[in-house]
Amino acid sequence: MEWMECMKETERRIRELLGVIEKERGKERKVRGWWDRECREKRGVLREWRKELCEAKKREENERWERKVEVARNESQVWEIVNGERKRRKEINKGIEMKEWEDISKSCWGA
């Protein structure tokens, strides 16, 4: 019986050591990659810069709207400005004829 207990204890210790070794290997893989602390710091700086840029552009857009509305003399002119901005959409490419679109779609689908 003593021999069995000794074997079980040895197996437990081996499993423990293997677990520790695997954890250490995982840490090494994480540290050795090219994405390191410097990259994370630069990403944070970039995100902050982009956030500030978007906020500044949003402020400028709002100021532009306010200037346009201040010029308007009555409510109907205000609504003309609002509706003009709503209708401003990008146009599709009208330089390509319908036949060309059909040929392109057929070639994409393999027909």
C-alpha positions in Angstrom: 0.0 0.0 0.0 2.8 2.4 0.8 4.1 2.0 -2.7 0.7 3.0 -4.3 0.5 6.1 -2.1 4.1 7.0 -3.1 3.1 6.6 -6.8 0.0 8.8 -6.4 2.0 11.5 -4.7 4.6 11.4 -7.4 1.9 11.7 -10.1 0.3 14.6 -8.3 3.7 16.4 -8.1 4.4 15.8 -11.8 1.0 17.2 -12.8 1.6 20.2 -10.6 5.0 20.9 -12.2 3.6 20.4 -15.7 0.9 22.9 -15.0 3.4 25.4 -13.8 5.6 24.8 -16.9 2.6 25.3 -19.2 1.7 28.6 -17.5 5.2 29.8 -17.9 5.2 28.9 -21.6 2.0 30.8 -22.1 3.6 33.9 -20.5 6.6 33.6 -22.8 4.4 33.5 -25.9 2.6 36.6 -24.9 5.7 38.6 -24.2 7.7 37.6 -27.2 5.3 38.9 -29.9 5.8 42.1 -31.8 2.8 43.8 -30.2 4.3 45.1 -27.0 3.8 47.9 -24.4 5.0 50.6 -26.8 2.4 49.5 -29.4 -0.3 49.6 -26.8 0.7 53.1 -25.6 0.8 54.4 -29.2 -2.6 52.9 -29.8 -4.0 54.7 -26.8 -2.5 58.0 -28.0 -3.9 57.5 -31.5 -7.4 56.7 -30.1 -7.3 59.9 -27.9 -6.2 62.0 -31.0 -8.9 60.5 -33.1 -11.5 61.2 -30.4 -10.4 64.8 -30.1 -10.4 65.2 -33.9 -14.0 63.8 -34.2 -15.2 66.1 -31.4 -13.6 69.1 -33.0 -15.2 68.3 -36.4 -18.5 67.8 -34.7 -18.2 71.2 -33.0 -17.3 72.8 -36.3 -20.3 71.2 -38.0 -22.6 72.4 -35.3 -21.2 76.0 -35.5 -21.7 75.9 -39.3 -25.4 74.9 -38.8 -25.9 77.6 -36.2 -24.4 80.3 -38.6 -26.7 79.1 -41.3 -29.8 79.2 -39.0 -28.9 82.7 -37.7 -29.0 84.0 -41.2 -32.4 82.6 -41.8 -35.1 85.2 -41.1 -38.2 83.0 -40.5 -39.1 79.5 -39.8 -39.7 78.5 -43.4 -36.1 79.4 -44.3 -34.8 77.4 -41.3 -36.8 74.4 -42.6 -35.4 74.9 -46.1 -31.9 74.7 -44.7 -32.8 71.5 -42.7 -34.4 69.8 -45.6 -31.5 70.7 -47.9 -29.1 69.0 -45.5 -31.4 66.0 -45.3 -31.6 65.5 -49.0 -27.9 65.8 -49.5 -26.9 62.2 -50.5 -24.2 60.7 -52.5 -25.2 59.9 -56.1 -24.5 56.5 -57.6 -22.1 56.3 -60.5 -24.1 57.3 -63.5 -21.2 56.9 -65.9 -21.8 53.1 -66.2 -24.7 52.1 -68.4 -27.2 49.4 -67.3 -25.8 46.9 -69.9 -22.3 47.3 -68.4 -23.7 46.6 -64.9 -25.4 43.5 -66.2 -22.2 42.3 -67.8 -20.3 43.0 -64.6 -22.8 41.1 -62.4 -22.9 38.2 -64.8 -19.1 37.9 -64.8 -19.1 38.0 -60.9 -21.7 35.2 -60.7 -20.0 33.2 -63.4 -23.0 33.2 -65.7 
